[in-house]
């Protein structure tokens, strides 16, 4: 069941939040609801955020992908 909520928030923050919501294909209400759900959920530290959950499965890695080799290569290039 949805309930209407009135908030008082700085205008510039609302404008940035609306822009962000539009860029990510979500509503401002959805962003706020997800945020409130996230900060009030019971201490289930293994749950992933709604933002990350939307990304799960969107990237297909090759079967021979080696995470350790990729990380090592990344850090070697980064710290040269």
C-alpha positions in Angstrom: 0.0 0.0 0.0 1.4 3.4 -1.0 1.0 6.5 1.2 1.7 10.1 0.2 4.5 11.8 2.0 5.4 15.5 2.1 9.0 16.4 2.4 10.9 19.7 2.7 14.2 19.5 0.8 16.5 22.1 -0.6 15.4 23.0 -4.1 18.9 22.4 -5.7 19.0 18.9 -4.2 15.5 18.1 -5.6 16.6 19.3 -9.1 19.7 17.2 -9.0 17.8 14.2 -7.7 15.1 14.6 -10.5 17.9 14.8 -13.1 19.5 11.7 -11.7 16.2 9.8 -11.6 15.5 10.7 -15.2 19.1 9.6 -16.3 18.7 6.3 -14.6 15.1 5.6 -15.8 13.6 5.7 -12.3 11.2 8.0 -10.5 12.1 10.2 -7.6 9.7 8.3 -5.5 11.4 5.0 -6.4 14.8 6.4 -5.4 13.6 7.7 -2.1 11.7 4.5 -1.3 14.7 2.4 -2.2 16.9 4.6 0.0 14.5 4.4 3.0 14.1 0.7 2.6 17.9 0.3 2.5 18.7 2.3 5.6 15.8 0.8 7.6 16.2 -2.9 6.7 17.2 -5.3 9.4 20.9 -6.0 9.7 21.2 -8.2 6.6 24.7 -7.3 5.6 24.9 -9.8 2.7 22.1 -8.2 0.8 23.1 -6.1 -2.3 21.8 -2.7 -3.0 19.0 -2.2 -5.4 21.3 -0.3 -7.7 23.8 -3.2 -7.9 21.0 -5.7 -8.1 19.8 -4.1 -11.4 23.3 -4.7 -12.8 23.6 -8.4 -11.8 23.7 -10.5 -14.9 24.1 -7.6 -17.3 27.8 -8.4 -18.0 28.7 -11.7 -19.6 32.3 -12.7 -18.9 34.2 -15.2 -21.0 34.3 -18.7 -19.5 38.1 -18.5 -19.1 37.9 -15.2 -17.2 40.4 -15.1 -14.3 39.5 -12.5 -11.8 42.9 -12.7 -10.0 44.9 -12.2 -13.2 42.7 -9.3 -14.2 43.1 -7.6 -10.8 46.9 -8.1 -10.8 47.1 -6.7 -14.3 45.0 -3.7 -13.4 47.1 -2.9 -10.3 50.4 -3.4 -12.2 49.3 -0.9 -14.8 47.9 1.5 -12.2 51.1 1.6 -10.1 53.7 1.9 -12.9 
